[in-house]
């Protein structure tokens, strides 16, 4: 049996979901992702973390759930644009758990 080649690593800086850990709005967006269900277990620590792949897909408009109101990477968004993204994620989270 032929050994499988290692998966090439994704350069996280190319993801639209790449975030600044010192930006409180970015951290809140990650929190909303976890609340919405876009989470996974961290491979080293075992802690629950936001699924950046799901957030990236949503920001780009490729998600089956819908799309972000702002089509830009997180790090390029203004404070006002981040607020729009936060409002959309809050609305999605409320709708998911109000059923």
ChimeraX attribute file (.defattr): number of C-alpha atoms within 10 A of each C-alpha:
attribute: neighborCount
match mode: 1-to-1
recipient: residues
	/A:1	3
	/A:2	4
	/A:3	5
	/A:4	6
	/A:5	6
	/A:6	6
	/A:7	6
	/A:8	6
	/A:9	6
	/A:10	8
	/A:11	8
	/A:12	12
	/A:13	11
	/A:14	10
	/A:15	19
	/A:16	21
	/A:17	25
	/A:18	18
	/A:19	20
	/A:20	12
	/A:21	10
	/A:22	8
	/A:23	10
	/A:24	10
	/A:25	18
	/A:26	19
	/A:27	15
	/A:28	12
	/A:29	23
	/A:30	24
	/A:31	16
	/A:32	19
	/A:33	23
	/A:34	17
	/A:35	17
	/A:36	19
	/A:37	13
	/A:38	18
	/A:39	21
	/A:40	14
	/A:41	12
	/A:42	12
	/A:43	9
	/A:44	6
	/A:45	8
	/A:46	9
	/A:47	10
	/A:48	13
	/A:49	17
	/A:50	22
	/A:51	18
	/A:52	20
	/A:53	16
	/A:54	17
	/A:55	24
	/A:56	21
	/A:57	19
	/A:58	20
	/A:59	23
	/A:60	18
	/A:61	16
	/A:62	14
	/A:63	14
	/A:64	8
	/A:65	10
	/A:66	12
	/A:67	17
	/A:68	20
	/A:69	18
	/A:70	16
	/A:71	15
	/A:72	17
	/A:73	17
	/A:74	22
	/A:75	16
	/A:76	11
	/A:77	14
	/A:78	11
	/A:79	10
	/A:80	9
	/A:81	16
	/A:82	20
	/A:83	14
	/A:84	15
	/A:85	22
	/A:86	21
	/A:87	14
	/A:88	16
	/A:89	21
	/A:90	17
	/A:91	12
	/A:92	16
	/A:93	17
	/A:94	13
	/A:95	11
	/A:96	12
	/A:97	9
	/A:98	6
	/A:99	5
